[in-house]
Amino acid sequence: MRSFSTSTARSLRCIIMGPPGGGKGTLSSRLVKEYGLTHFSSGDALRGHIKDNTALGREAKKYMDVGDLVPDDLMVEMVLSHVVTVDKSSPTWLLDGFPRSVSQAQALDEKFDVDVVLNLDIPHEEIVERLRHRLVHVASGRSYHAVWNPPKVEGKDDETGEDLIVRDDDKPEAVRDRLKVYELNTKPVIDHYAAKNKAKTFSGTESDVIWPMMKDFINSEFLK
């Protein structure tokens, strides 16, 4: 593991963005393993505040208990509070799933000097093809892939023998709709950071192809 110590490199405050099903989780895990970054998401911040019973967490839980979405301004406050806590421990982190709008990006920029946004550019039809073969065991959340990681018995969970399903939101038209929404919401955020020369886009169809490019970029830019 390469370390971002003060003697070898400056801090790395990093955002990773990518479409659903685009391999963001795989690449995030590799970044954490390779560089020792603290990886967290907006969901982690929400769960952390609720678990710790903070004032923000109690306020968010009120909305969740009645099935409402947590308001954007409250979500921003919780995420920023979480980032502050992480940053005090180490200014080397990987933020996932936030910001989702320019206003959220501006709120983050007011508190932190983000070093780079790692943006994944994956062909949409590649993602559609990936997800249409994903099989899920509903009770446990275990997932398989009919082509790359099939269950031992077709259509059955390895551990329980229960049926596997293709989730409705993994079906081609639903995936295409999600990708359209993702592009609509995130392009302004990418443009925001590109204007600051802080966005780096990695294009490809496989994480194994993108990862060497991403690693070379970080090594050359932040581990000089």
C-alpha positions as CSV (number, residue, x, y, z in Angstrom):
1,M,0.0,0.0,0.0
2,R,1.3,3.4,-0.9
3,S,0.9,6.0,1.9
4,F,-0.1,9.6,1.5
5,S,2.2,10.8,4.4
6,T,3.3,14.4,4.6
7,S,6.8,13.4,3.7
8,T,5.8,11.7,0.4
9,A,2.7,13.5,-0.9
10,R,0.2,16.2,-0.1
11,S,-3.2,15.2,1.1
12,L,-5.7,13.7,-1.3
13,R,-9.3,14.8,-0.9
14,C,-11.0,12.9,-3.7
15,I,-14.5,12.4,-5.1
16,I,-15.4,9.4,-7.3
17,M,-18.4,9.6,-9.6
18,G,-19.8,7.0,-12.0
19,P,-23.1,5.6,-13.3
20,P,-24.9,2.9,-11.4
21,G,-23.5,-0.5,-12.4
22,G,-20.3,1.2,-13.8
23,G,-17.8,-0.4,-11.5
24,K,-17.5,2.4,-9.0
25,G,-17.5,0.0,-6.0
26,T,-14.8,-2.1,-7.4
27,L,-12.5,0.8,-8.2
28,S,-13.2,2.4,-4.8
29,S,-12.1,-0.8,-3.1
30,R,-8.9,-0.8,-5.1
31,L,-8.2,2.9,-4.2
32,V,-8.7,2.2,-0.5
33,K,-6.4,-0.9,-0.6
34,E,-3.7,0.8,-2.7
35,Y,-3.5,4.2,-1.0
36,G,-5.1,3.8,2.4
37,L,-7.9,6.3,1.6
38,T,-10.9,6.5,3.9
39,H,-13.9,5.7,1.8
40,F,-17.4,6.8,2.7
41,S,-20.6,7.8,1.1
42,S,-23.6,10.0,1.7
43,G,-25.4,6.9,3.0
44,D,-22.6,6.2,5.4
45,A,-22.9,9.8,6.8
46,L,-26.7,9.3,7.2
47,R,-26.4,6.0,8.9
48,G,-23.6,7.3,11.2
49,H,-25.6,10.2,12.4
50,I,-28.6,8.0,13.1
51,K,-26.5,5.4,14.9
52,D,-24.8,8.1,17.0
53,N,-28.2,9.7,17.8
54,T,-27.0,13.1,16.8
55,A,-29.4,16.1,16.5
56,L,-29.1,15.8,12.7
57,G,-29.6,12.1,12.8
58,R,-32.8,12.4,14.9
59,E,-34.1,15.0,12.5
60,A,-33.4,12.8,9.5
61,K,-35.0,9.8,11.2
62,K,-38.3,11.7,11.5
63,Y,-38.5,11.9,7.7
64,M,-37.4,8.3,7.2
65,D,-39.9,6.9,9.7
66,V,-42.8,8.3,7.7
67,G,-41.3,7.2,4.4
68,D,-40.2,10.7,3.2
69,L,-36.9,11.6,1.6
70,V,-34.4,13.4,3.8
71,P,-34.4,17.1,2.6
72,D,-31.4,18.1,0.6
73,D,-30.2,20.8,3.0
74,L,-30.3,18.4,5.9
75,M,-28.5,15.7,3.9
76,V,-25.8,18.3,3.0
77,E,-25.3,19.2,6.6
78,M,-24.9,15.6,7.7
79,V,-22.4,14.8,4.9
80,L,-20.3,17.9,5.6
81,S,-20.3,17.2,9.3
82,H,-19.1,13.6,8.6
83,V,-16.4,14.9,6.2
84,V,-15.2,17.3,8.8
85,T,-14.8,14.4,11.3
86,V,-13.0,12.2,8.8
87,D,-10.7,15.0,7.6
88,K,-9.6,15.8,11.2
89,S,-8.3,12.2,11.4
90,S,-6.7,12.2,7.9
91,P,-7.0,14.5,4.9
92,T,-6.9,11.5,2.6
93,W,-10.4,10.4,1.7
94,L,-12.6,9.2,-1.1
95,L,-16.1,10.6,-1.1
96,D,-18.7,8.5,-3.0
97,G,-22.2,9.6,-4.0
98,F,-21.8,13.2,-3.1
99,P,-22.1,15.9,-4.4
100,R,-25.1,15.2,-6.6
101,S,-25.8,18.8,-7.6
102,V,-23.9,22.0,-8.2
103,S,-25.3,23.5,-5.0
104,Q,-24.0,20.5,-3.0
105,A,-20.6,20.9,-4.7
106,Q,-20.5,24.6,-3.8
107,A,-21.3,23.7,-0.2
108,L,-18.5,21.2,-0.1
109,D,-16.0,23.6,-1.8
110,E,-16.7,26.2,0.9
111,K,-15.3,23.8,3.5
112,F,-12.7,21.8,1.6
113,D,-10.3,22.2,-1.2
114,V,-11.1,19.0,-3.2
115,D,-8.1,17.8,-5.1
116,V,-9.6,15.7,-7.8
117,V,-12.9,14.2,-9.1
118,L,-12.4,10.8,-10.6
119,N,-15.2,10.4,-13.2
120,L,-16.0,7.1,-14.7
121,D,-17.2,7.2,-18.3
122,I,-18.7,3.8,-19.1
123,P,-20.8,3.2,-22.3
124,H,-24.4,2.9,-21.3
125,E,-25.2,-0.2,-23.3
126,E,-22.3,-1.9,-21.5
127,I,-24.0,-1.2,-18.2
128,V,-27.3,-2.3,-19.5
129,E,-25.8,-5.6,-20.6
130,R,-24.0,-6.1,-17.2
131,L,-27.1,-5.5,-15.1
132,R,-29.6,-7.5,-17.1
133,H,-27.6,-10.6,-16.1
134,R,-27.4,-9.7,-12.4
135,L,-29.2,-12.2,-10.1
136,V,-30.1,-11.3,-6.5
137,H,-31.1,-13.4,-3.5
138,V,-33.6,-11.0,-2.0
139,A,-33.4,-12.1,1.7
140,S,-29.6,-11.9,2.0
141,G,-28.7,-9.3,-0.7
142,R,-26.2,-11.8,-2.2
143,S,-25.7,-11.2,-5.9
144,Y,-24.5,-13.2,-8.8
145,H,-23.9,-12.6,-12.5
146,A,-25.3,-15.2,-14.9
147,V,-22.2,-14.9,-17.1
148,W,-19.2,-13.9,-14.9
149,N,-20.2,-15.2,-11.5
150,P,-23.0,-17.7,-11.9
151,P,-24.6,-19.6,-9.0
152,K,-23.7,-23.3,-8.6
153,V,-27.3,-24.2,-9.6
154,E,-28.9,-22.1,-12.2
155,G,-31.4,-19.6,-10.7
156,K,-30.7,-20.8,-7.1
157,D,-28.8,-19.1,-4.2
158,D,-25.6,-21.1,-3.3
159,E,-26.2,-21.0,0.4
160,T,-30.0,-21.5,0.8
161,G,-31.1,-23.0,-2.5
162,E,-33.8,-20.3,-2.7
163,D,-34.8,-18.6,-6.0
164,L,-32.7,-15.7,-7.4
165,I,-34.4,-12.9,-9.2
166,V,-33.6,-10.1,-11.7
167,R,-34.6,-6.9,-9.9
168,D,-37.1,-4.7,-11.7
169,D,-34.6,-1.8,-11.6
170,D,-31.9,-4.0,-13.3
171,K,-34.1,-4.6,-16.4
172,P,-32.9,-2.8,-19.5
173,E,-35.5,0.0,-19.8
174,A,-35.3,0.7,-16.1
175,V,-31.5,0.9,-16.3
176,R,-31.6,3.2,-19.3
177,D,-34.0,5.5,-17.4
178,R,-31.6,5.5,-14.4
179,L,-28.7,6.3,-16.5
180,K,-30.5,9.2,-18.2
181,V,-31.3,10.7,-14.7
182,Y,-27.7,10.1,-13.6
183,E,-26.3,12.0,-16.6
184,L,-28.8,14.8,-16.2
185,N,-27.9,15.3,-12.5
186,T,-24.2,14.8,-12.6
187,K,-23.0,16.4,-15.8
188,P,-23.3,19.9,-14.2
189,V,-21.3,18.7,-11.2
190,I,-18.5,17.3,-13.5
191,D,-18.6,20.6,-15.5
192,H,-18.3,22.5,-12.2
193,Y,-15.1,20.7,-11.2
194,A,-13.8,20.6,-14.8
195,A,-13.9,24.4,-14.8
196,K,-11.6,24.3,-11.8
197,N,-9.3,21.8,-13.7
198,K,-10.1,19.2,-11.0
199,A,-12.0,16.6,-13.0
200,K,-10.3,13.6,-14.5
201,T,-12.4,11.3,-16.7
202,F,-11.5,7.6,-17.2
203,S,-13.2,5.9,-20.2
204,G,-13.5,2.1,-20.7
205,T,-15.7,-0.9,-20.4
206,E,-13.9,-2.8,-17.6
207,S,-12.6,-1.9,-14.2
208,D,-9.4,-3.9,-15.0
209,V,-8.7,-1.6,-17.9
210,I,-9.6,1.6,-16.0
211,W,-7.7,0.8,-12.8
212,P,-4.1,1.0,-14.3
213,M,-4.9,4.4,-15.9
214,M,-6.4,5.7,-12.6
215,K,-3.4,4.4,-10.6
216,D,-0.9,5.9,-13.0
217,F,-2.7,9.3,-12.8
218,I,-2.7,9.4,-9.0
219,N,0.9,8.3,-8.8
220,S,2.1,10.9,-11.3
221,E,-0.1,13.8,-9.9
222,F,0.0,13.1,-6.1
223,L,3.0,11.0,-5.4
224,K,5.7,12.9,-7.1
